[in-house]
Amino acid sequence: MSFVGKIYVVTGAGSGIGKATVKKLLDQGATVHALDITKISVHENTGGHQISHENVDISSRNSVKAALNEIWQAKNDNQWLDGLVNCAGVLRPTAYNTSTEEDKVFDLLWKVNVMGAWHVTTEFHARLQHLRQSEGTQYAKATASIVNIGSMASVRGIPGMAAYVASKHAVHGLTRTLAQDLGPSGYRVNTVAPGAVNTPMIATELRDGTHETDRAFRGAFKTSSEPEEIADTILFLLGDGSSSISGQLLEVNGGWP
């Protein structure tokens, strides 16, 4: 599939998997709206076009709505949005005690990992449905692919990671339901479930060499993957080669048992 002329929205675009996904889409000639709560790097010498939207807090419906309004205004009136990648997320270990600090961890991970994906997906969908209705038959058969970033924590329990595991199970539950709800309208929704990936998030939260969760994130084929390897899988799910795949979770984990 050619991505030339296609338009995509990618959250968490400032680092890690999101950043790698933006770069690969740009290299394929796509236009990418890159969203993050922090600063976003500009990728030089690509065949595509990057439009950055910084200071976007996906845990806030109003912040997401404002960003999607900017995206809508930046494109031509009759242009479709071809896909969405929900890469933004946070990771925190969870201690077992009655501290309100651990309650705050659960609250943070739910707001960002689950509600963030929900906010962006529903705002994305609402605008495409409005375009479809306003343009009559032009987009009656138009399709879009939505890719959520889960984790091996979407399908397994991991010691010391209760809040993260709960949120990533919820992300895939959201994927499976949205695939059913939105499928009749031409939208595919899938989850990519990485194992350990060499990202700043993993480095900050787990790579101290002593935490039990650091030992849990190990695959048989390789201990960890690079963000670009996960991005390759994301592009597959965005493209025509996966046109019959929806509601699925694709593990990309280096043989994690």
N, C-alpha and C positions, 0 to 999 in steps of 0.2 A: 504493500500500500504506500502511496505517496502522501506525505503530510503537507505538501506544498499547498498553500492557500487555506489550510485548516486553522481553526482557532481553538485554543485550549486554555483552561484555567487551572493553575497549580498552586495549592496552598503549601505552607512550609517551605517556600522557595529560597529562603535565605541560606540554607545549609543542608548537608546530608542528602537523603534520597530526593527531596524536593528540588534541590539545586541541580543534582545530576539529571533529573527528569527534564527540567527546563532546558538544560544544555543539549540534551539529545534531541528534544523536539525542535529546538532552534536549528540544530545541524541538519535536520530533515526538512527545513524550509517552512516550519509552522510559525504562526503568530502565537505568542504565549503571554498571557496575563499572569504575572508572578506575584503572589501574595505572601506577606509575612508580617509578623509583629515587629521584626527588627529590620536592619538594613539589608538590602538585596544587591548582590553583585551583578554588574552588567557584563554579559558574555559577549566578547568581541569576536569579529571575523566569523560570523555564522551566516547561514543562508536565510535565517528567519528574522523575526521581529519581536523584541521583548518589550513589554510594557510593565513596569514595576508599580506595585501598590504596597507601600510600607505602612507600618503602624496599624495593621489590620488585626484586631483581636477577635478570633473566630468564636470565642466563648460568648461574645456579645452579638445578639441579633442585629442591633442597630449598626455596629461596626461593619458587619458582613453586608448588610443592606446597602450601606454607603459605598462599599467597595464594588459591589455588583452594579450599582448605579453608574459608577465611574467606568466600569467595563462596558456597559451598555452604551454610554455616551461616546466611548472611544472608537467603537466599531461603526461601520456603515449601517444605515437603518435596516437594510434587508439581509444582513449577514447572520448566519446561524453560528452557534457555539457548538463545536464538535465533541468536546469532552471536558471532563473535570477529574482532577486527581487530588484527593484529600490526603496530603502528606503530613500536614501539621499535626503535631502530637507532643506529649510530654511523658517522661518516664521517671518514676520515683519508687524506691523500695518502700515497703510498709512494715513497720514494727508492730508487734502484738502487745499493745498496752491500751489503757483507757485514756490516754492523753488526747486532748482536743486537737493537738498538732497532727495526729494520724487521721482524725476526721477531716482535717483540712486537706490532707493528701488525697483522700477519696474524692472530696469535693472538687479539687483542682483537676484531677485526671478525668472525672466524669464531664466536667464543663468543657474541657479542651478536646479530649479524645472522642467523646460521644456527641455531646451537644454541638461541638464545633463542626463535625462532619454533617450533622443534621441541619444546622443553620446554613452552611454553604450549599449543600445539595438542594434544599428546598428553595432557596433564593435563586439558584441556578435554574432549577426546573421551572419556577414560576415565570421567569422572563422568557424562556423558550416557549412555554405554552402560550404566553401573551403574543409572542411573535407569530406563532402558528395560527392563532385565531385571527390576528389582524391582517395577515397576508393571504388568507384564504387557502387555496389549494397548493400554493408554492411549496410549503413545507409539510404538507399532509403526510408524506412518507419519510420525512427527515429523521435521522437517528442520532443518538449521542451515546457515548460510553463514559461511565462513571467508575473510577477505580478508587477504592478505599484502601488505606494502608493499615493492615492489622498487624499480626505478629504471631509467632508460635504460641504466644500467650492467648491467642484467640481460640486455640484448640487444646491447650494443655494447662495444667496447674504448675506454677513455678514457685518454689519456696521463697518466702520473703517478699513476694510481689503481688499481694492480694488485690490492691487497688488497681494496679496496672492490668492484671489478668482479668479482673471483672470488667474493666473498661474495654479491653480488646475483644473479649467475648461479645460484649454489647455491639461493638463495631461490626462484627460479622453477622450478628443477628439483624442489625439494621440493613446490611447488604442484602441478606436473603429476603427480607420483607420488601425492601424497595424494588428488588428485581421483580417481584410478583406484582407490586402496585404499579410500577412504571413500565413494565414490559409491554403491555398492550399499546402504549403510546410510543414505542420505538426506542426505549432507553434500556441499555444493558448496564448492570451493576455487578461488580465483582470485588473481591478482596485479595490483595497480595499479602502473604504472611511471611515476612523475612525471619530468619534466625538472627544471629548476631551480625551487625553491620558496622563497619568502621566509620562511625559518625561522631560528631562532637557530643551528641546526647549520650551515646553508649560510653564514650570515654569519660564523660563527667560523672555519670551516675554509677557505673558498674566496674570500670576497669581499675579497681584499686588492688586487684590480685588477692584479696582476702575475702571479699563478700561472697556468700554462698551462691548468689545468683550469677556471679562471674563464671563459676564452674559449670553452671547449668546451661549457659549459652555456648554449647560446643557441638559442632557437627562432626560426622564421621569422615566426610570427604575433605572438609576444610573447617577451621575453627571459626572463621568469620568471612563475610563477603564485603565487597566494595559497593558503595552506593550506585555506581554505574551498572553493576550487575542486576541490581533490583530495578533500576530504571529501564533496562532492556525488557524485563518482564512486563513492566507497566506499559511500555510502548506496544508490546504485542497485544495486550488487552484493549488498548485504545484503537488498534488497527482492524482492518477488514479480515485479517487472518483468524480472528477470534469471534467472528460474526454470530456464531451459535452458542457462545459461552456467556452465561449470565447466572447470577446467584451463586457463584462458585468461590471457593477459597483455594488459591494457588500457593502452595508452600515453596519458598525459595530459601532453603536453610542449610545447604551444604551437607545434607544427610543427618540432620539432627534426629535422634531416635525418639 
